[in-house]
Amino acid sequence: MATPDSGIKKVIVLKSSLPQRSGMNENYVVRFRIVSEDKNRSSHWSTKYRLPLQSVATVPFSFTASQSSNTVTAVWTPTIDTKSEFDVYVKWDSGNWEYATTVYSTMFATIIKDGATSVKVAVQVPTFPKQRFAHATLFESLGTAVSGIIV
């Protein structure tokens, strides 16, 4: 029986280092290749592997829309197992969800859209493509009225 090569190294990828979730099929999609220590040679990329996801739990949040300061603010408290990167989506009036930005903190603020009468904000773990996915949502605010003249 052959003995294992003593030069073989194992690599463990931490959960925090995994790529963004695939929003379409609710998996992590990963592939790898092997590179020599002198970085002179590398293998072809492996086939894509799909790793199942754990479901996302909702998180505590606060949400305000202030006509006087002309802003919408959302603040949330992430759980320990979420990264410090979040995708934020905004829905003005009865329109569609729009990708606003990716934030690296637990706060999002934006100026109220001119002429808007209500707003909703949703925060989710990062996904690709950048779309709203219920399975990745950490929280979604209730529709908040921002009626009145907005300057």
Long-range contacts (C-beta under 8 A, 24 or more apart in sequence): 15-81, 16-83, 18-51, 20-126, 20-127, 20-128, 21-53, 21-125, 21-126, 21-127, 21-128, 21-136, 22-50, 22-127, 22-128, 23-127, 23-128, 23-129, 23-131, 23-133, 23-136, 24-129, 25-50, 26-53, 26-133, 26-135, 27-51, 27-52, 27-53, 28-53, 53-135, 54-81, 55-135, 56-82, 56-124, 56-125, 56-135, 56-136, 56-137, 56-138, 57-138, 58-137, 58-138, 58-139, 59-138, 59-139, 61-123, 61-138, 61-139, 61-141, 63-121, 63-141, 63-142, 63-144, 64-144, 65-112, 65-119, 65-144, 65-145, 65-146, 67-112, 67-146, 67-147, 67-148, 67-150, 70-111, 70-112, 70-150, 70-151, 71-109, 71-110, 71-111, 71-112, 72-109, 72-110, 72-111, 72-112, 72-119, 72-121, 72-144, 72-146, 73-107, 73-108, 73-109, 74-107, 74-108, 74-109, 74-121, 74-123, 74-141, 75-106, 75-107, 76-106, 76-107, 76-123, 76-138, 76-139, 77-106, 78-106, 78-138, 82-125, 82-138, 83-125, 83-126, 85-125, 85-126, 86-123, 86-124, 86-125, 86-126, 86-138, 87-123, 87-124, 87-125, 87-126, 87-127, 87-130, 87-136, 88-121, 88-122, 88-123, 89-121, 89-122, 89-123, 89-124, 89-132, 90-119, 90-120, 90-121, 90-122, 91-119, 91-120, 91-121, 91-122, 92-116, 92-118, 92-119, 93-117, 93-118, 93-119, 97-122, 97-131, 97-132, 99-130, 99-131, 102-126, 112-146, 112-150, 113-150, 114-150, 115-150, 116-146, 116-150, 117-145, 117-146, 117-147, 118-143, 118-144, 118-145, 118-146, 118-147, 119-143, 119-144, 119-146, 120-144
